[in-house]
Amino acid sequence: MNMHSLQNFRAATIPARAGVGLKPEHYRIILESAPDLGFFEVHAENYMGAGGPPHRYLTAIRERYPLSLHGVGLSIGGDRPLDRDHLVRLKALITRYEPGLFSEHLAWSTHDAGFMDDLLPVPYTRETLARVCQHIDEVQEFLGRQMLLENPSTYLAFVESTYDEVDFMAEIAKRTDCGLLLDVNNVHIACTNQQWDPIDYIDRFPLTRVQEIHLAGYTQETDDRDRPLLIDTHDRPVSQRVWALYSKSVTRTGALPTLIEWDANVPSWSELKSEADRAETILRDKGSKGPRHAVA
């Protein structure tokens, strides 16, 4: 095994710039061309093996760029205890690469049948709130660091819900002192599907807690009433409506680390980089007009 793969990196703050999700298809061109980019983000579960080419490439890229770690498997909203083995693997990965940020989803993905390859919604109730806060407290204590929680993309509303989504997210952050990840694409998806006002959503969101922003593409279908139904597919460029909402958001938040998520139908490096360049332009223009929040 490459000796560098065993080293601990010094924690690197994520700059208030644009970054992209790191994909195997782009490993070589990144190392060969050293693009001007703020950071890379990886899904934690893709690097929980002990070694091999993924770690070899990630180590080389981490030597040059800050890293943000994004989890998809903790099942923060699940109605059962957190998987301690998963937490142990996650902590080892964080120790190995010292990412500047670590984030997870407000969702659940575990059941009696095991792990489901999906991020499923939770009802916004007092019971769910207490369970999510307990899980976040456990994660932050075990890892010895703050976690960011991402707002979800939703397609339906639970009859049981007694909180609206923004108030639910704000209360979680208040009780646990976690940070927040504002996924602007998810805001647009949820507000379209649920017929909410996206500007009101952003205005009421606890923006001082936000430490990272996500942008992505979605697929548009129609529901059984011929209304738009947006699906969070991460398989195409960011839409014009999401870019517009992002511009309004960073005017409020100031410049923050902004990730382009593109997880399916992965494009050429040049196309992905052009999306990051567009985000960087908006950050310089609009982000300079808003307050600046330090990344904790």
C-alpha positions in Angstrom: 0.0 0.0 0.0 1.2 3.5 -0.8 2.6 5.1 2.4 0.8 8.3 1.7 -2.6 6.5 2.0 -1.9 6.0 5.7 -1.1 9.6 6.5 -3.4 12.0 8.4 -4.0 15.3 6.6 -4.2 18.6 8.4 -7.8 19.8 8.4 -8.3 22.3 5.6 -11.0 24.9 5.7 -13.3 24.7 2.7 -13.0 28.1 0.9 -16.1 30.1 -0.1 -15.7 28.9 -3.7 -17.3 26.4 -6.0 -16.5 22.7 -5.9 -17.6 19.5 -7.6 -18.4 15.9 -6.6 -15.4 13.8 -7.3 -16.0 11.0 -9.8 -13.7 8.1 -10.9 -14.2 9.2 -14.5 -12.3 12.4 -13.7 -9.5 11.2 -11.4 -6.8 11.3 -14.0 -7.6 14.6 -15.7 -7.8 16.3 -12.3 -4.4 15.1 -11.3 -2.9 15.8 -14.7 -4.4 19.3 -15.1 -4.7 20.6 -11.5 -7.8 22.7 -12.2 -8.5 25.9 -10.3 -11.3 24.7 -8.1 -12.2 25.4 -4.5 -12.7 21.8 -3.2 -14.0 18.3 -4.0 -16.7 16.4 -2.2 -17.1 12.6 -2.0 -19.8 10.3 -0.7 -18.3 8.7 2.5 -19.7 5.3 1.7 -17.8 5.0 -1.6 -14.5 5.1 0.4 -15.1 2.9 3.4 -12.9 0.1 2.0 -9.4 -0.3 3.3 -7.5 0.6 0.2 -7.2 0.1 -3.6 -7.4 2.6 -6.4 -10.2 4.8 -5.0 -8.1 5.6 -1.9 -4.9 6.0 -4.0 -6.6 8.6 -6.2 -8.4 10.3 -3.3 -5.2 10.6 -1.4 -3.4 12.3 -4.3 -6.3 14.7 -4.8 -6.6 15.4 -1.1 -2.9 16.4 -1.1 -3.9 19.3 -3.4 -7.4 20.2 -2.5 -9.7 20.6 0.6 -12.2 17.8 0.9 -15.9 17.8 2.0 -17.4 14.5 3.1 -21.0 13.8 2.3 -22.7 10.8 3.9 -25.8 9.0 2.6 -26.0 6.0 4.9 -26.4 7.1 8.5 -30.2 7.0 8.4 -30.5 10.0 10.7 -34.3 9.9 10.5 -34.6 6.2 11.1 -36.7 4.8 13.9 -33.9 2.4 15.1 -30.5 2.9 16.7 -27.7 4.2 14.5 -25.4 1.5 13.0 -22.3 1.6 15.2 -20.1 -0.2 12.7 -21.0 2.4 10.1 -20.1 5.1 12.6 -16.7 3.5 13.2 -16.0 3.3 9.5 -17.0 6.9 9.1 -14.8 8.1 11.9 -11.8 6.2 10.4 -12.4 7.9 7.1 -12.6 11.3 8.7 -9.4 10.6 10.7 -7.7 9.5 7.5 -8.6 12.5 5.3 -9.5 15.3 7.7 -12.3 16.8 5.6 -13.2 20.5 6.2 -16.9 19.7 6.3 -19.0 16.6 7.0 -22.7 16.4 6.1 -25.6 14.0 6.1 -29.3 14.0 5.0 -32.6 14.5 6.9 -33.8 11.1 5.8 -34.0 7.4 6.7 -32.8 4.4 4.8 -32.8 1.4 7.2 -35.5 -1.1 8.0 -36.0 -4.6 9.3 -35.0 -5.8 5.8 -31.7 -4.0 6.0 -30.4 -0.9 4.1 -32.4 0.6 1.3 -30.6 2.4 -1.5 -32.8 5.5 -1.1 -33.2 8.6 1.1 -36.7 8.5 2.4 -38.6 11.4 4.0 -39.7 11.7 7.6 -42.9 13.2 9.1 -42.3 16.5 10.9 -43.5 15.6 14.3 -42.3 16.0 17.9 -41.4 12.3 18.0 -39.3 12.5 14.9 -37.7 15.7 16.1 -36.6 14.1 19.3 -35.2 11.0 17.5 -33.3 13.1 14.8 -31.8 15.3 17.5 -30.8 12.3 19.6 -29.1 10.7 16.5 -27.3 14.0 15.6 -26.1 14.4 19.1 -24.7 10.8 19.0 -23.0 11.3 15.7 -21.4 14.6 16.8 -20.2 13.2 20.1 -18.8 10.1 18.5 -17.0 11.9 15.7 -15.9 14.7 17.9 -17.0 17.3 15.4 -20.0 19.2 14.0 -22.2 17.7 11.4 -24.1 19.6 8.7 -27.7 18.5 8.0 -29.1 18.8 4.5 -32.7 19.9 3.7 -34.5 17.1 1.8 -36.1 16.9 -1.6 -39.7 15.8 -1.0 -42.6 14.6 -3.1 -45.4 14.3 -0.6 -46.6 15.7 2.8 -47.3 13.5 5.8 -50.7 14.0 7.4 -49.0 13.5 10.8 -46.7 16.5 10.4 -47.1 19.3 13.0 -44.1 21.4 11.9 -43.4 22.9 8.5 -40.1 22.0 7.0 -38.2 25.2 7.7 -39.3 25.3 11.3 -38.3 21.7 11.7 -34.8 22.2 10.3 -34.4 25.3 12.5 -35.4 23.5 15.6 -33.0 20.7 14.9 -30.1 23.1 14.5 -31.1 25.0 17.7 -31.3 21.8 19.8 -28.1 20.1 18.5 -26.0 23.0 17.4 -25.4 21.2 14.1 -24.7 23.2 11.0 -26.9 23.1 7.9 -26.3 22.4 4.3 -28.7 24.3 2.1 -29.5 22.3 -1.1 -31.0 24.9 -3.3 -32.1 22.3 -5.9 -34.0 20.5 -3.1 -35.7 23.7 -2.1 -36.9 24.2 -5.7 -38.0 20.6 -6.0 -39.8 20.5 -2.6 -41.5 23.9 -3.2 -42.7 22.9 -6.7 -44.0 19.5 -5.6 -45.6 20.8 -2.4 -46.8 24.1 -3.9 -44.7 26.2 -1.4 -43.1 29.6 -2.1 -39.3 29.1 -2.6 -38.5 32.7 -1.8 -40.4 32.5 1.5 -38.6 29.2 2.2 -35.2 30.8 1.8 -36.2 33.9 3.7 -37.3 31.8 6.7 -34.5 29.3 6.5 -31.9 29.7 9.4 -29.3 31.0 7.0 -26.7 31.8 9.7 -26.4 28.1 10.3 -25.6 27.3 6.7 -22.0 26.3 5.9 -22.3 24.8 2.5 -24.7 25.0 -0.5 -25.6 22.2 -3.0 -26.7 22.7 -6.6 -27.9 19.9 -9.0 -30.1 19.0 -11.9 -33.6 17.4 -11.7 -36.0 15.6 -14.0 -39.5 17.0 -14.6 -42.5 14.7 -14.9 -46.2 15.2 -14.2 -48.4 13.9 -11.4 -51.8 12.4 -11.7 -53.3 15.9 -11.8 -51.0 17.0 -14.6 -49.0 19.2 -12.3 -45.2 19.4 -12.5 -43.5 16.7 -10.4 -39.7 17.2 -10.0 -37.4 14.3 -9.3 -34.0 14.8 -7.7 -32.0 12.9 -10.2 -28.6 14.7 -10.2 -28.1 13.7 -13.9 -28.0 16.9 -15.8 -27.0 20.6 -15.6 -28.4 22.9 -13.0 -31.7 24.5 -14.2 -32.2 28.2 -14.8 -34.7 28.4 -12.0 -32.3 26.8 -9.6 -29.5 29.2 -10.7 -31.9 32.2 -10.1 -32.8 30.9 -6.6 -29.1 30.3 -5.8 -28.3 33.9 -6.8 -31.0 35.2 -4.4 -29.7 32.8 -1.7 -26.1 33.9 -1.7 -27.2 37.5 -1.7 -28.6 36.7 1.7 -25.9 34.3 3.0 -22.8 35.8 1.5 -20.3 33.6 -0.3 -20.3 30.0 0.9 -18.7 26.8 -0.3 -21.0 25.7 -3.2 -21.0 22.2 -4.7 -22.2 21.0 -8.1 -23.7 17.5 -7.6 -23.8 15.4 -10.8 -24.1 11.7 -9.8 -25.7 10.0 -12.8 -25.0 10.3 -16.5 -21.7 11.8 -15.4 -20.6 14.4 -18.0 -17.2 15.3 -19.4 -14.8 17.1 -17.1 -15.1 20.3 -19.1 -18.9 20.3 -18.8 -18.8 19.7 -15.0 -16.1 22.4 -14.6 -18.2 24.9 -16.5 -21.0 24.4 -14.1 -18.6 25.1 -11.2 -17.3 28.2 -13.0 -20.8 29.5 -13.3 -21.4 29.1 -9.6 -18.0 30.8 -8.9 -19.1 33.8 -11.0 -22.3 34.1 -9.0 -20.4 33.8 -5.7 -18.1 36.7 -6.7 -21.0 38.9 -7.9 -23.8 38.2 -5.5 -22.0 36.6 -2.6 -19.9 39.7 -2.0 -23.0 41.7 -1.2 -24.2 39.5 1.6 -22.8 38.7 5.1 -19.9 36.3 5.3 -20.2 33.3 7.7 -17.1 31.6 8.9 -17.0 27.8 8.3 -16.9 26.1 11.8 
